[in-house]
């Protein structure tokens, strides 16, 4: 370490202060606001270690530093502004929202602008209140209104999609899955289209695996929430991927089906009936056809296909459990609770162990009030603490709707 940098020794009651270019251990009796001011000055330190130490101290102080941090947003020093934005976002300062909004609108520096956007996203509850207060006067009152609205739609949309994605990043499908998106209204439709085109810039979801899962859900949702205007988008997605494993082509095909464009799925159905590989590896053609019927809401046909496939699955232990689970879901949607519980028990006995998805799956809701449901799922819950993550089902093993 160079002689220009001093280690911070941060004890419970010890603050650091700034004097000239040197950071030193401060006197406990110093006024807290003076210490905050010293740390804010330290954000402009020559070395990154100095700046980060000051940032961490200000984060530790929290709300009492809020007022000075807001004032620091007007500093001419780049790092003071940058770190102040980050700190205000992390402490979720409502007081800072108007000043951050102004930076988002006026700043020409893209890094500062990006930090302002991140700070607002981190504290979107306060941003919503700010928007509500200013909305009455009309969007023209503040030139940054549209920018905030766009951030808001993205945050709300991504939060809604994230709620549909289990930790393993493999969401299934069930009727009513996108009711939450419907409540957001048609204002989110352009963003769903951006996702489907893979042109969308995520602002809330950080995990790449979940971004991809969200993109797949967005494609699916266009079949529920879109109209004929999204048909060219979905056709383009299908042309890009086809029915290849791991792509979004199948989701696009099912979305098109729901919008009245049934030719792709109808052709795929015929291929499966003729024992031609449809491109999706789900263990055997009968299961693939059953899934097709599930996705096109042909419940009785799906049940018949799944039940006819059971004798073929004696040597496919994980797939057998998934098949029983899907049958449980189908009977649950038909309100045949007895049959649904019977198949759920068989699913667990034959290796189905995705407790998280069971609790998320809308098809399971009619069963959850039944005492037998808790008895059946308790077996999975007991196995969770010692479960090895590597034992989770792969995409090839699982095709849950």
C-alpha positions as CSV (number, residue, x, y, z in Angstrom):
1,X,0.0,0.0,0.0
2,X,1.4,3.5,-0.9
3,X,2.1,6.0,1.8
4,X,-0.8,8.2,0.6
5,X,-3.3,5.6,1.8
6,X,-4.1,4.9,5.4
7,X,-6.1,1.9,6.6
8,X,-9.3,2.7,8.4
9,X,-9.8,1.1,11.7
10,X,-13.5,1.2,12.3
11,X,-14.6,0.4,15.8
12,X,-18.1,0.7,17.2
13,X,-17.7,4.3,18.5
14,X,-14.9,5.5,16.2
15,X,-15.5,7.7,13.2
16,X,-13.0,8.9,10.6
17,X,-12.5,12.5,9.5
18,X,-10.9,14.2,6.6
19,X,-8.2,16.8,6.8
20,X,-6.6,18.1,3.6
21,X,-5.5,15.0,1.6
22,X,-5.1,12.8,4.7
23,X,-7.8,10.6,6.4
24,X,-7.4,10.2,10.1
25,X,-9.1,8.7,13.1
26,X,-11.6,11.3,14.4
27,X,-12.5,12.4,17.9
28,X,-15.7,10.7,19.1
29,X,-16.9,14.1,20.5
30,X,-16.9,15.7,17.0
31,X,-20.3,16.8,15.8
32,X,-21.8,14.0,13.7
33,X,-22.5,16.3,10.8
34,X,-18.9,17.4,10.7
35,X,-17.9,13.7,10.4
36,X,-20.5,13.2,7.7
37,X,-19.1,16.2,5.8
38,X,-15.6,14.7,6.1
39,X,-16.7,11.4,4.7
40,X,-18.4,13.1,1.8
41,X,-15.3,15.0,1.0
42,X,-13.5,11.6,1.2
43,X,-15.6,10.3,-1.6
44,X,-13.4,12.4,-3.9
45,X,-10.2,10.8,-2.6
46,X,-7.4,10.0,-5.0
47,X,-7.5,6.3,-4.3
48,X,-10.4,3.9,-4.7
49,X,-9.8,2.4,-1.3
50,X,-10.3,5.7,0.4
51,X,-13.5,6.4,-1.5
52,X,-14.9,3.0,-0.7
53,X,-14.1,3.3,2.9
54,X,-15.8,6.6,3.1
55,X,-18.8,5.2,1.2
56,X,-19.1,2.3,3.7
57,X,-19.0,4.7,6.6
58,X,-21.7,6.8,5.2
59,X,-23.8,3.7,4.5
60,X,-23.3,2.7,8.2
61,X,-24.4,6.2,9.3
62,X,-27.5,5.9,7.1
63,X,-30.4,8.4,7.4
64,X,-28.6,11.0,9.4
65,X,-26.3,11.6,6.4
66,X,-29.2,12.0,4.0
67,X,-29.4,15.8,3.9
68,X,-25.8,16.3,3.3
69,X,-25.7,13.6,0.7
70,X,-28.6,15.2,-1.2
71,X,-26.6,18.5,-1.2
72,X,-23.6,16.6,-2.4
73,X,-25.5,15.7,-5.6
74,X,-24.7,19.2,-6.8
75,X,-20.9,18.8,-6.3
76,X,-18.7,19.3,-9.3
77,X,-16.6,16.3,-8.2
78,X,-17.6,13.2,-10.2
79,X,-17.0,10.6,-7.5
80,X,-18.8,12.6,-4.8
81,X,-21.9,12.7,-7.1
82,X,-21.6,9.1,-8.1
83,X,-21.1,7.6,-4.6
84,X,-23.8,9.9,-3.1
85,X,-26.3,8.6,-5.7
86,X,-25.3,5.0,-4.8
87,X,-25.6,5.6,-1.1
88,X,-29.0,7.4,-1.3
89,X,-30.3,4.5,-3.4
90,X,-29.1,1.9,-0.9
91,X,-30.5,3.7,2.1
92,X,-33.8,4.2,0.1
93,X,-33.9,8.0,0.7
94,X,-37.4,9.4,-0.1
95,X,-36.1,12.9,0.5
96,X,-33.5,12.5,-2.3
97,X,-36.0,11.5,-5.0
98,X,-36.7,15.0,-6.5
99,X,-33.0,15.8,-6.7
100,X,-32.2,12.4,-8.3
101,X,-35.0,12.8,-10.8
102,X,-33.5,16.2,-11.8
103,X,-30.1,14.5,-12.4
104,X,-31.8,11.8,-14.4
105,X,-33.3,14.5,-16.6
106,X,-30.5,16.9,-16.9
107,X,-27.2,15.0,-16.6
108,X,-25.2,14.5,-19.8
109,X,-22.8,12.0,-18.1
110,X,-24.1,8.5,-18.8
111,X,-22.5,7.0,-15.8
112,X,-24.1,9.6,-13.5
113,X,-27.4,9.2,-15.3
114,X,-27.2,5.4,-14.9
115,X,-26.4,5.7,-11.2
116,X,-29.4,8.0,-10.8
117,X,-31.6,5.5,-12.6
118,X,-30.3,2.7,-10.3
119,X,-31.0,4.8,-7.2
120,X,-34.6,5.4,-8.3
121,X,-35.2,1.8,-9.1
122,X,-33.8,0.8,-5.7
123,X,-36.4,3.0,-4.0
124,X,-39.3,2.7,-6.4
125,X,-41.9,3.0,-3.7
126,X,-40.9,6.6,-3.0
127,X,-40.7,7.2,-6.8
128,X,-44.3,6.0,-7.2
129,X,-45.4,8.5,-4.5
130,X,-43.5,11.3,-6.3
131,X,-45.2,10.4,-9.5
132,X,-48.6,10.4,-7.9
133,X,-48.1,13.8,-6.5
134,X,-47.0,15.3,-9.8
135,X,-49.3,13.4,-12.1
136,X,-52.3,15.7,-11.4
137,X,-50.6,18.6,-13.2
138,X,-49.9,16.5,-16.2
139,X,-46.8,14.9,-17.7
140,X,-45.8,18.2,-19.3
141,X,-45.1,19.7,-15.9
142,X,-41.8,17.8,-15.6
143,X,-39.8,16.7,-18.5
144,X,-38.5,13.7,-16.7
145,X,-42.0,12.3,-16.1
146,X,-42.0,10.0,-19.1
147,X,-38.5,8.6,-18.1
148,X,-39.8,7.8,-14.6
149,X,-42.9,6.2,-16.0
150,X,-40.8,3.9,-18.2
151,X,-38.6,2.9,-15.3
152,X,-41.8,2.3,-13.3
153,X,-43.3,0.0,-15.9
154,X,-40.1,-1.9,-16.2
155,X,-39.7,-2.4,-12.5
156,X,-43.3,-3.5,-12.0
157,X,-43.2,-5.8,-15.0
158,X,-40.0,-7.5,-13.9
159,X,-41.2,-7.9,-10.4
160,X,-44.3,-9.5,-11.7
161,X,-42.3,-11.9,-13.9
162,X,-39.9,-12.7,-11.1
163,X,-42.7,-13.9,-8.9
164,X,-43.4,-16.5,-11.5
165,X,-39.9,-17.9,-11.6
166,X,-38.7,-20.5,-9.1
167,X,-35.2,-20.5,-7.8
168,X,-34.1,-23.2,-10.3
169,X,-35.1,-20.8,-13.1
170,X,-37.5,-23.2,-14.7
171,X,-41.1,-21.9,-14.5
172,X,-43.9,-24.1,-15.6
173,X,-47.2,-23.2,-17.0
174,X,-50.8,-22.9,-15.7
175,X,-54.0,-21.2,-16.6
176,X,-54.2,-17.7,-15.0
177,X,-50.4,-17.5,-14.7
178,X,-50.4,-14.0,-16.2
179,X,-53.2,-12.5,-14.3
180,X,-50.8,-10.3,-12.5
181,X,-49.5,-8.9,-15.8
182,X,-53.0,-8.2,-16.9
183,X,-53.5,-6.0,-13.9
184,X,-50.5,-3.8,-15.0
185,X,-52.5,-2.9,-18.1
186,X,-51.5,-2.5,-21.8
187,X,-48.7,0.0,-20.9
188,X,-46.4,-3.0,-20.4
189,X,-47.1,-4.5,-23.8
190,X,-44.3,-2.7,-25.6
191,X,-41.8,-3.9,-23.0
192,X,-43.1,-7.5,-23.4
193,X,-42.5,-7.2,-27.1
194,X,-39.0,-5.9,-26.5
195,X,-38.3,-8.9,-24.3
196,X,-39.7,-11.3,-27.0
197,X,-37.3,-9.7,-29.5
198,X,-34.5,-10.0,-27.0
199,X,-33.9,-6.2,-27.2
200,X,-35.1,-5.4,-23.7
201,X,-32.7,-3.9,-21.1
202,X,-33.4,-5.4,-17.7
203,X,-33.4,-2.9,-14.9
204,X,-34.6,-5.0,-11.9
205,X,-33.8,-8.7,-12.6
206,X,-30.0,-9.1,-12.3
207,X,-29.5,-12.9,-12.6
208,X,-28.9,-13.9,-16.3
209,X,-30.6,-17.3,-15.9
210,X,-33.7,-15.6,-14.6
211,X,-33.6,-12.9,-17.3
212,X,-33.8,-15.8,-19.8
213,X,-36.7,-17.3,-17.9
214,X,-38.5,-14.0,-17.9
215,X,-38.0,-13.6,-21.6
216,X,-39.6,-17.0,-22.2
217,X,-42.5,-16.0,-20.0
218,X,-42.9,-12.7,-21.9
219,X,-43.2,-14.6,-25.2
220,X,-45.8,-16.9,-23.6
221,X,-47.7,-13.9,-22.1
222,X,-48.1,-12.2,-25.5
223,X,-50.6,-15.0,-26.4
224,X,-52.7,-14.0,-23.4
225,X,-52.2,-10.2,-23.4
226,X,-51.5,-9.3,-27.0
227,X,-53.6,-8.8,-30.1
228,X,-53.0,-9.2,-33.8
229,X,-50.3,-6.5,-33.6
230,X,-47.9,-9.0,-31.8
231,X,-48.4,-11.7,-34.4
232,X,-45.4,-10.6,-36.6
233,X,-43.2,-10.5,-33.5
234,X,-44.2,-14.0,-32.4
235,X,-43.7,-15.3,-35.9
236,X,-40.2,-13.8,-36.0
237,X,-39.4,-15.5,-32.7
238,X,-40.5,-18.8,-34.0
239,X,-38.5,-18.4,-37.2
240,X,-35.4,-17.7,-35.1
241,X,-35.8,-20.7,-32.9
242,X,-38.2,-23.2,-34.4
243,X,-39.0,-25.9,-32.0
244,X,-35.5,-26.3,-30.8
245,X,-34.8,-27.3,-27.2
246,X,-33.9,-24.4,-24.9
247,X,-35.3,-21.7,-27.3
248,X,-38.4,-19.7,-27.3
249,X,-39.9,-21.1,-30.5
250,X,-42.4,-23.4,-28.7
251,X,-43.6,-20.5,-26.5
252,X,-44.1,-18.4,-29.6
253,X,-46.0,-21.2,-31.4
254,X,-48.4,-21.6,-28.4
255,X,-48.8,-17.8,-28.1
256,X,-49.7,-17.7,-31.8
257,X,-52.2,-20.6,-31.3
258,X,-54.0,-18.6,-28.6
259,X,-54.2,-15.6,-31.0
260,X,-55.9,-17.8,-33.7
261,X,-52.7,-18.6,-35.7
262,X,-52.9,-22.4,-35.2
263,X,-51.0,-23.7,-38.2
264,X,-47.6,-24.2,-36.5
265,X,-49.1,-26.2,-33.6
266,X,-51.5,-28.1,-35.8
267,X,-48.6,-29.2,-38.0
268,X,-46.5,-30.2,-34.9
269,X,-49.5,-32.2,-33.5
270,X,-49.8,-34.1,-36.8
271,X,-46.0,-34.8,-36.8
272,X,-46.2,-36.1,-33.3
273,X,-49.2,-38.3,-34.2
274,X,-47.2,-39.7,-37.1
275,X,-44.3,-40.4,-34.7
276,X,-42.1,-37.7,-36.3
277,X,-39.7,-36.0,-33.9
278,X,-41.2,-32.6,-33.0
279,X,-37.9,-31.2,-31.7
280,X,-38.7,-31.2,-28.0
281,X,-37.1,-33.9,-25.9
282,X,-39.5,-34.9,-23.1
283,X,-38.8,-38.5,-23.0
284,X,-41.3,-39.8,-25.6
285,X,-43.7,-38.6,-28.2
286,X,-46.8,-39.4,-26.2
287,X,-45.7,-37.0,-23.4
288,X,-44.9,-34.4,-26.0
289,X,-48.3,-34.7,-27.4
290,X,-49.8,-34.5,-23.9
291,X,-47.9,-31.3,-23.3
292,X,-49.2,-29.9,-26.6
293,X,-52.7,-30.5,-25.5
294,X,-52.1,-28.9,-22.1
295,X,-50.7,-25.8,-23.7
296,X,-53.6,-25.5,-26.1
297,X,-56.1,-26.1,-23.2
298,X,-57.4,-29.4,-24.5
299,X,-57.5,-30.9,-21.0
300,X,-59.3,-34.2,-21.7
301,X,-57.0,-35.0,-24.6
302,X,-54.0,-34.2,-22.4
303,X,-55.3,-36.6,-19.6
304,X,-55.8,-39.3,-22.1
305,X,-52.3,-38.9,-23.6
306,X,-50.6,-38.8,-20.2
307,X,-52.5,-41.8,-18.9
308,X,-51.8,-43.8,-22.0
309,X,-48.1,-43.0,-21.6
310,X,-47.8,-44.4,-18.1
311,X,-47.1,-48.1,-19.1
312,X,-44.2,-46.9,-21.2
313,X,-42.5,-45.0,-18.4
314,X,-41.6,-47.8,-16.0
315,X,-37.9,-47.3,-16.8
316,X,-38.0,-43.6,-16.7
317,X,-38.3,-42.9,-13.0
318,X,-38.0,-39.1,-12.9
319,X,-40.3,-38.7,-15.9
320,X,-42.8,-41.0,-14.3
321,X,-43.0,-38.7,-11.2
322,X,-43.4,-35.6,-13.5
323,X,-46.2,-37.3,-15.5
324,X,-48.1,-38.2,-12.3
325,X,-47.7,-34.5,-11.2
326,X,-49.0,-33.2,-14.5
327,X,-52.0,-35.5,-14.2
328,X,-52.6,-34.2,-10.7
329,X,-52.7,-30.7,-12.1
330,X,-55.1,-31.6,-14.9
331,X,-57.5,-33.3,-12.6
332,X,-57.3,-30.3,-10.2
333,X,-58.3,-28.0,-13.0
334,X,-61.3,-30.2,-13.6
335,X,-62.1,-30.0,-9.8
336,X,-61.7,-33.8,-9.4
337,X,-60.0,-33.3,-6.0
338,X,-59.9,-37.0,-5.2
339,X,-58.2,-38.0,-8.4
340,X,-55.8,-35.0,-8.2
341,X,-54.7,-36.0,-4.7
342,X,-54.2,-39.6,-5.8
343,X,-51.9,-38.6,-8.6
344,X,-50.1,-36.1,-6.5
345,X,-49.3,-38.9,-4.0
346,X,-48.1,-41.1,-6.8
347,X,-45.9,-38.2,-8.1
348,X,-44.1,-37.9,-4.8
349,X,-43.7,-41.6,-4.4
350,X,-42.1,-41.8,-7.8
351,X,-39.6,-39.1,-7.3
352,X,-41.3,-35.7,-7.9
353,X,-39.7,-33.4,-5.3
354,X,-40.1,-29.8,-6.5
355,X,-41.8,-28.4,-3.5
356,X,-41.2,-24.8,-4.5
357,X,-43.1,-25.2,-7.7
358,X,-45.9,-27.1,-6.0
359,X,-46.4,-24.0,-3.8
360,X,-46.2,-21.6,-6.9
361,X,-48.3,-23.7,-9.3
362,X,-51.8,-22.2,-9.7
363,X,-53.2,-25.6,-10.6
364,X,-52.4,-26.8,-7.1
365,X,-54.5,-24.1,-5.3
366,X,-57.7,-26.2,-5.2
367,X,-55.8,-29.0,-3.4
368,X,-54.0,-26.8,-0.9
369,X,-57.0,-26.6,1.5
370,X,-57.2,-30.4,1.7
371,X,-55.5,-32.0,4.8
372,X,-54.2,-34.8,2.5
373,X,-52.3,-32.2,0.5
374,X,-50.2,-31.3,3.6
375,X,-49.7,-34.9,4.4
376,X,-48.4,-35.7,0.9
377,X,-46.1,-32.7,0.5
378,X,-44.7,-33.1,4.0
379,X,-42.5,-35.9,2.6
380,X,-40.8,-33.5,0.2
381,X,-40.5,-30.8,2.9
382,X,-38.7,-33.2,5.2
383,X,-36.1,-33.9,2.5
384,X,-35.3,-30.3,1.7
385,X,-32.6,-29.3,4.3
386,X,-30.2,-32.1,3.2
387,X,-31.0,-32.0,-0.5
388,X,-28.1,-31.6,-2.9
389,X,-28.7,-29.0,-5.6
390,X,-27.2,-31.2,-8.2
391,X,-30.1,-33.6,-7.7
392,X,-32.6,-31.1,-9.2
393,X,-34.3,-32.1,-12.4
394,X,-32.9,-31.0,-15.6
395,X,-35.0,-29.3,-18.3
396,X,-35.0,-32.7,-20.2
397,X,-36.4,-34.5,-17.2
398,X,-39.1,-31.9,-16.4
399,X,-41.9,-30.5,-18.6
400,X,-44.4,-29.2,-16.1
401,X,-47.1,-26.9,-17.4
